[in-house]
Amino acid sequence: MKKLGELAFKLAGVKYHVEPDVLEKKQVIIGFEHTSMMDAVLSLAIFQIYNLKIHTLIKKELFKGPFKPLLEALGGIAVDRRSNKDIVSQMVEHFHANEEFNLVIAPEATRAKNGEARKPIRTGFWHIAKAANVPIVLMYINNKNKQGGIFGKIYPTELEHDLALIKELYKKHADLDIVIPHTQKS
């Protein structure tokens, strides 16, 4: 699978780098940019290269028929958005129940289309990491300069501070400008 992951990067013409000692046994991994399906493919490729079993949130309605085994094999976690238990609590339970757990989230949610104004990122990843007491690992694909990888991590402290730090780190290390929410009251 590692060779297949490396082949995906080669075919896409994207170089990747992972900073040593960034990855831990439990973490929330966030990724930018989320502009095309190729970003998702390259994300999956880097997880294969580094032999990371990942999980991601998928609405439970998609876990029907033949899709259910495929989504589960890909690390999908069925999320019931109408449940009495909020998603943060559901994810904290997964972190506590597993010795190793990598939750991958694209905070931009839907892919931003060319020319479309970018919306502020969603902050659920921060709330999950804070409640589970795990780091937020920073991953990127920059399609303009054909670079990607995993370059850093933060330990959640205070929402506004951490969002500003994440924005600064993405600008400095990945040359990406993310839009953070204007009001961060939790």
Secondary structure, 3 states (H helix, E strand, C coil): CHHHHHHHHHHHCCEEEECCCCCCCEEEEEEECCCCHHHHHHHHHHHHHCCCCEEEEEEHHHCCCCHHHHHHHCCEEEECCCCCCCHHHHHHHHHHHCCCEEEEECCCCCCCCCCCCCCCCCCHHHHHHHHHCCCEEEEEEECCCCEEEEEEEECCCCHHHHHHHHHHHHHHHHCCCCCCCCCCCC
